[in-house]
């Protein structure tokens, strides 16, 4: 492996770490302060007012960002860009994207954000 390939791997891994830390901080913030009281230690409010409970812009943004991240990583891997994913991780990404899409569509986003946090 050449120097250029190693540098690309390092930068790809740094990108994933920075993105993961930033979205984890956002997920914890949204779960604690903007998730309608739906937290791991208090799940009662998660379905209060369902399916018509309102969502904040940060809740919606978080779900879209997470879907985008999984899609970006999966498509990039399939195109040979970034860190290559093994088959089991591709399956994981498709399943996670399906769960994010389903949670957003059925409006159980509060649970989805809490689980991802």
BELGIUR-V764851 format. One record per residue. RES is the residue in one small letter. SS is DSSP state (helix for helix, strand for strand, loop for the rest). OMEGA is omega as a letter, one per 40 degrees, with the letter a starting at -180 (* if undefined). BURIAL is b if it has 24 or more other C-alpha atoms within 12 Angstrom, else e. Layout:
RES_SS_OMEGA_BURIAL + RES_SS_OMEGA_BURIAL
//
This chain:
x_loop_a_e + x_loop_a_e + x_helix_a_e + x_helix_i_e + x_helix_i_e + x_helix_i_e + x_helix_i_e + x_helix_i_e + x_helix_i_e + x_helix_a_e + x_helix_i_e + x_helix_i_e + x_helix_i_e + x_helix_i_e + x_helix_a_e + x_helix_i_e + x_helix_a_e + x_helix_i_e + x_helix_a_e + x_helix_i_e + x_helix_a_e + x_helix_a_e + x_helix_i_b + x_helix_i_e + x_helix_i_e + x_helix_a_b + x_helix_i_b + x_helix_i_b + x_helix_a_e + x_helix_a_b + x_helix_a_b + x_helix_a_e + x_helix_a_e + x_loop_a_b + x_loop_i_b + x_loop_a_b + x_loop_i_e + x_loop_a_b + x_strand_i_b + x_loop_a_e + x_loop_i_e + x_strand_a_e + x_loop_i_e + x_helix_a_e + x_helix_a_e + x_helix_a_b + x_helix_i_b + x_loop_i_e + x_loop_a_e + x_loop_e_e + x_loop_a_e + x_loop_i_e + x_loop_a_e + x_loop_i_e + x_loop_i_b + x_loop_i_e + x_helix_i_e + x_helix_i_b + x_helix_i_b + x_helix_a_b + x_helix_a_e + x_helix_a_b + x_helix_i_b + x_helix_i_b + x_helix_a_b + x_helix_i_b + x_helix_a_b + x_helix_a_e + x_helix_i_b + x_helix_i_b + x_helix_i_b + x_helix_a_b + x_helix_a_b + x_helix_a_b + x_helix_i_e + x_helix_i_e + x_helix_i_e + x_helix_i_e + x_helix_a_e + x_loop_i_e + x_loop_i_e + x_loop_a_b + x_loop_i_b + x_loop_i_e + x_loop_i_e + x_loop_a_e + x_helix_a_e + x_helix_i_e + x_helix_i_e + x_helix_i_e + x_helix_i_e + x_helix_a_e + x_helix_i_b + x_helix_i_e + x_helix_a_e + x_helix_i_b + x_helix_i_b + x_helix_i_e + x_helix_i_b + x_helix_i_b + x_helix_i_b + x_helix_i_e + x_helix_i_b + x_helix_a_b + x_helix_a_e + x_helix_i_e + x_loop_i_b + x_loop_a_b + x_helix_i_b + x_helix_i_b + x_helix_a_b + x_helix_i_b + x_helix_i_b + x_helix_a_b + x_helix_a_b + x_helix_i_b + x_loop_*_b
//
